[in-house]
């Protein structure tokens, strides 16, 4: 059975192109995609993992689309982020079987909706299991079926480009880091680390820090001399800085 792994972070921004430029200037090579059904995104794509840089440009076109219907409950939170200049919303965890994960979570008492998507004439299909009874920052779960040739095309086009750094994880600020970490560990099936405040997902750990925000605040990077900056409400820091923080 494939272990759950970090898949991508959703970063809501007022405009995609300026944010993509800021990512690239910070040493995280990013690209912009065309507007599709009222929605636009871009990404810093490292490998199978990425940071999705996104916005809604036409509400009337987006709302009836497949993504618009699936994310309707997220829109008040997206609007709140955009009203303050942007910020991270939530993140995806890749699992081997979205339906099996949804059933496990339902047995645990969660409310879960499963949505199916298809793009590029079926060359990319995926399912997302979205929980409707969790904090805004909590993950959704995703399973892909992608034409292998499409990845090769993306690699040839330069859309997969890690640059000098690696994605090491994210920071979630919550009032009770240990309790939140234990809750996420149970949700994902990934045991919390010995310190009690990190869920070490493969590909990107989730670090919890004490504070009132109850949201994702920071993208953590590995590599030499990582940038220390902020892009549209998302802090960028080296993972060593988070690991050196006192645990509470």
Secondary structure, DSSP 8 states (H G I E B T S, - for coil): ----EEEEEEEE-S-HHHHHHHHHHTT---EE---BTTEEEEEEE-SS-EEEEEEES-HHHHHTSHHHHHTGGGHHHHHHHHHTT-EEEEEEEE-S-HHHHHHHHHHTT--EEEEEEEETTTTEEEEEEEESSS-TT--EEEEEEE-HHHHHHHHHHT----TT-EEEEEEEEES-HHHHHHHHHHHHT--B-TTSSEE--BTSEEEEEESS--EEEEEEEESTT---EEETTEEEEEHHHHHTS---
